[in-house]
Amino acid sequence: MKTKLTLNIDKATIEKGRRMAKREQRSLSAIVEDLLNEVIEKDSKKKKKIINELHGIAGSVPEETNWKEMIRDAAYEKHGK
């Protein structure tokens, strides 16, 4: 499902993006979406790499581990919040 999004981007950058989109015969939205997906994928790979590097130190962690919940619980334990 596509959702409309408003962004604040420098005017010159928008114009360059529009020219690029026209050259590639794509929409500016499609280009922004692809770039955002690349950043998300890169971040995900980075996190997985760190987890794999720590695997030997921390032991085995199940794939379905809810990291947000673990962090929240650790913060509550430490700070009582």
C-alpha positions, -999 to 999 in steps of 0.1 A, spaced: 0 0 0 14 34 -10 11 63 14 16 100 7 46 116 25 56 152 28 94 159 29 113 191 33 142 190 9 165 217 -4 150 232 -37 182 226 -57 183 190 -46 147 185 -57 154 200 -91 184 177 -96 163 147 -85 136 156 -110 161 159 -138 175 125 -128 141 110 -127 132 123 -161 165 109 -176 157 75 -160 120 77 -170 110 71 -134 92 91 -108 110 110 -81 90 91 -56 103 58 -70 139 70 -68 135 82 -32 118 49 -22 146 29 -38 172 49 -20 154 46 14 151 8 9 189 7 2 196 25 34 173 2 54 189 -29 38 224 -16 46 214 -9 82 199 -44 85 230 -61 71 252 -40 95 231 -51 125 232 -88 114 270 -85 109 274 -72 144 252 -99 158 272 -126 140 305 -111 153 291 -112 188 276 -146 184 307 -164 197 310 -140 227 273 -140 238 263 -175 227 234 -184 205 205 -160 201 173 -172 185 163 -155 151 129 -145 166 145 -125 194 126 -93 201 155 -69 205 133 -38 212 117 -57 241 150 -68 254 164 -33 253 133 -19 270 135 -45 297 172 -38 303 165 -1 305 137 -7 330 159 -29 351 187 -4 351 167 28 355 133 17 368 115 34 339 
